[in-house]
């Protein structure tokens, strides 16, 4: 199959027949994953702090250091959350937080070490590139030193948060104080070279153009050509409630746009093994439909999630419901771990 180029991808995004596009994406997905299975993971997203001095216009989660709701999680509070998650079958803990202006590297290493020592069976998926960059800034160490320290403490993989749209024009509008595109990519490249796999994400539906969406995918594909370290791509739309950006621009959810992005991502990211359907952000029915537009994974149950919830969006599901969604779509449900190893077939 000839590799999809940027010009053709933009045309497909703007005017390509949606059903034909979905059919092509699904056929390619089935070439990569011939068995008719769809996977999912049981995880929890724990936000260790909401203190952040970056002030992204799209974020409803962050608080200033002196805000009444500001917090930094203790090990005791972390234990309460992990005990509850463990009882409910969670196998992965996703740790993410604000870009705190003061926390030292010891704090982050301590979080991971605590989980590793007390929950040895829990996969630690933690700290997006902006958080890693902040650790380096505060500690005076380089990115590789930071990742090495985290890996030694028990870090197993890195989430793809903080990507938004990997185009500087967009970042200057929605998150001008956040790390640049090349900085985000450099963290991922360093992680991959050190044996730490990562995911890649996209948050669309604000000020980006179709051309910039394709540029985002192209930057990811180019890095994956070099490193082979991305395990999956996940896209979701901007949730505008309670955000500064949402008060400045008009947003309108479009299932058609989401399905188009999933399909084009599957075709364009031909070197990515997995495309996740983001049911928790797009709705369970659209998540299910995405399985015929190139997605082979239904993502995570997100036992706990706070960022989208504070932006006015929260969907929950039990494992049995996710299993039923996959079966109803005509696939065999498979519970996996974060490395995409099979844990259980339903």
N, C-alpha and C positions, 0 to 999 in steps of 0.2 A: 504494500500500500504506500503510495506516495505521501510524503510528509505534508501535513497541512501548513500552508504558509500564512503569514500575517494578513496579507491583502485578501486572500480567499476567506480567512476566518472572519474578518470584518464584514465582508459581504454576507456571509451566512448569518452573522449576528443581526445585521440590519434588515435583511429581506429574504433569507433562506426559508424554504418551506419547513415549518416546525416539525410536522410529522415525519417527513423524509429525513430531516436532520436527526430526530430521535431514533429512527430506524437504523441509520448508519452508525450512530453512537452505540446502540444496543448490540449491533452485529460485531462491532469492534470489541466491546466489553466481553462478549461471549467467546471471542477468539482468545482473549487474555485469560478468561476464567470459564472454560468449557463446561464445568460442572454447574448445574442450575441451583447454585446456593447463594444466599445473601447472609452476610455476617453482621454482627453487632457486638458491642462491648459494654460491660457493666462498669461504669466509673462514676466518680463524684468530683465535682469541680469546687475545690476549697480555695477561697480568696483570703490569703493570710493577712492582707492589709488593704484598706481602701484609701490610704493616704497617698496622694500623688501630686506632684507639682508641675506636671506637663500640661494638664488642662485641655485635652482633646475635645473639640466642639461636639463630637458625636457621642460622648460618654456621659451617662447618667449615674455612674457608679462611684467615681472618684470624689474624695473630700479633701479639703485643706487640712493641714496638721492641727489647727486649732478648732476645727469644726466639732460640734457636739457629738456627731455620729462617727467621728474618726476612731479607728482602732488598729492595733497590731496584735495578731493572734499569739497566744501563749501555747506552750506544749500541752497544757491541761485542756485548753479549749480545742486544740487539734485532736487530742485523744477522744473527747466526747464525740466529735464528728466522725472520726474513723471507727470508733466502736460501733456506732449506729450503722455506718456504711458497711462494715464487715458483716454484721448480722444480716444485712439485706443482700448479701452475695456480691458486693462490689469487689472487683479485682484490680482496679487501677485508680490511683489518686492523681488528679490533675491539680497542681498547685500554681496559681496565678494571682497577681496582685498589682497594686499601683506602683508607679515608679517613685518609691519612697526616697526623700532627700537625705536621709541620715542612716538608714540601716546598714550595718557592716556585713561583710561577707560571712562572718561567723554566724550571724543570725540565719542566713539561708542554708549554710552547711549544717547548722544545728537542726533545722526543720527536717532536712532529708535524713540526717543521721538518726533522729528520733523515730522516724517512720521505719527506716531500715531495721533498727534494733527491735522495735516493738511490734511491727507488722511485717515480718520478713517475706511473707507471700504477696505483699502488695506491690504492684508495679508503680514506680515513681516517674510520672510524666510531668515535668515541671519547668517553669520559668521561660517565658517567651523571649525572643531576641532583645526587645527593649529593656526587659528586666536584667538580662545578662549584661547589656551595655551599661546600665546604671551601676551594677555591681563593680564593673571594671573602673568606671569613673571615680567611684567613692574609694575604692581600695588602692587605686594606682597601679593595678595589675593589667595585663593584656587579656584579650578575650580567651585565648587558649589556656592561660593560667586559671581563669575563672571556671571554665568548663572542666578542666582537669580536677580542680578542687571539688566541684559538685559531683563529678563522676566518681571520685574516690569515696565520697560520702554515701553514694548509692543512687545517684541520678541515672535513669535508664533511657529516657528519650525526652525530646524537647517539643513543646507545642508550637504551632505556627502562628500564634497570635501576634498582633502588632503589624501585620502586613497591610491591612486595609486594601489600598490600591498601590502597587509598587511603581508609582509615577510621581516625580517630585512636584509637578504642578498641583496634583490633587492633594498631596500631603501638606503643601503650603497653605491650602484652604482649610482643611478639616483637622489637621494636627501639626501646626507649624513648629512646635517645640519637640516633636518626637524624632527619634533617630531617622536618618536618611535611608533611602532605598538600598544603597550600596552597603550601609552598615548592617541593615537587617540581613541582607544576603551573606555578608561576611561571617556573621555569627553562625548561620546555617552551614556554610561551607566548612568552617572550622569544626563544628560539631560532627559533620559527616566524616571528616578526615580523621577524627578521633574515635570513630566507631559508635557515635551517638546518632541514631536515626531521628528524624523529625517529621512533622506534618507540615503542610502548607495551606494557607487559608486566603480567602478574599472576602472583604465586606464591600458590597456594591450598593447602588441605589441612592446616591447622594449627588455628587457633582461630577462624577466620572463620565467619559464618553465611551462609545463602543471601541474606538481605537485604543483607549487607555486600558480597557478590560483585556484586550488581546495583548497589549504590551506587558501587562501583569503576567499573563500566562506564559509569554515568551521568555521573560526573565526567569521564571521558575523552570521552564523546560531547559533553558541553557545551562543553569546550574546543575540540574539533574543529569544532563549529558556528561558533566564532569565528575559528579560525585556518587550518583545512584543512591543518595541517602534519604530522599523523601519517601515516606511510606504511603501517603495519601494526600488528596486535595479535597478541601471542604469550602464551600461558598455559602454565604447567607446575606440577606439584605439588611440594610441599615434600619434599626429600630429607633424611631425618632422621639417618642414621648419622653418628656422631662430632660431634653437635651437642648443645648444652645443652637446647634445646627438645625435641629428639627423646628425651631422657632423662626429660622431664617429662610428655609427652603420648604417647598411643598414636596411631600413624598407620597407615592401611591404604590401599594404592593401589586405586583404582577406575577402571577404564577407562570405565565407564558415566558416572561423574561428569565425567571429562575430556571425553568426547564431548558431554555435555550443555552444558558450559561453552563449547566451541567453537561449537556450534550457536546457543546463545543470544547469544553474542558476535557472530556473523555477523548475526543478526536485529536485535540491539539497536544495534550499532555500524554503523548504516546509512550513516553518512558516512565510514567507513573503507574505503579501496580494497582492502585485503588482510587476510586472516586466515592466519597461519602455523600449520601443523601441526608440533608440536614432537616429531618422531620421536626426537630425541636424548635427550629426557627421558621420553617415554611408551612408547618401543619402536617398532620399524619397522612392525609390523603395525597398531598403533593409529594411528600416523602416517598410514599408507596409508588406513585406514578413515576417518580424519578428512576425507579429500578428498571424502567423500560426506556430511559433516556441516557443510559450510560453508567449509572451508579451500580456498584456491586456490593455496597456496604450501607447499612442503615445507621451507622454512627453509634452514638452512645446513649444510654438511658439518662445520663446526667442526674444522678440521685440528688445532687445539690447544684444549683446554678443561680447566680445573683446578678450578673451583669445585664442580661436581657430582661430579667425580671424587673429591675429598677428602671428600665426603659419602656416599661408597660407591656412586656410580652413574657408569658410563661406557659409552657406546655409540659405536662408530665405524662409518664406512661410506666406501667409495670412490665416486667419481663414477658409475662404471658400475652400482653397486648402487642408487644413488638413481634413476638413469635407469630401471633395470629395475623398481623399485617403482612409479614413476609409470606406466610402460607397462602393467604388470600390472593397475593399477587402471583402465585404459581411457582414459588421457589422453596427450597429447603432452608430453614433457619439454622444458622450456626453461631453459637456463642464463641467469641474469640478473645484473645488477650491483645495487648497493644502492639505486639509484634506480628499480629495476624495469625498466630498459631491457634488451631482449633481446640477449644475446651470442651464443647458439648454440641452434639448434633441433635436436632429436634425432629 
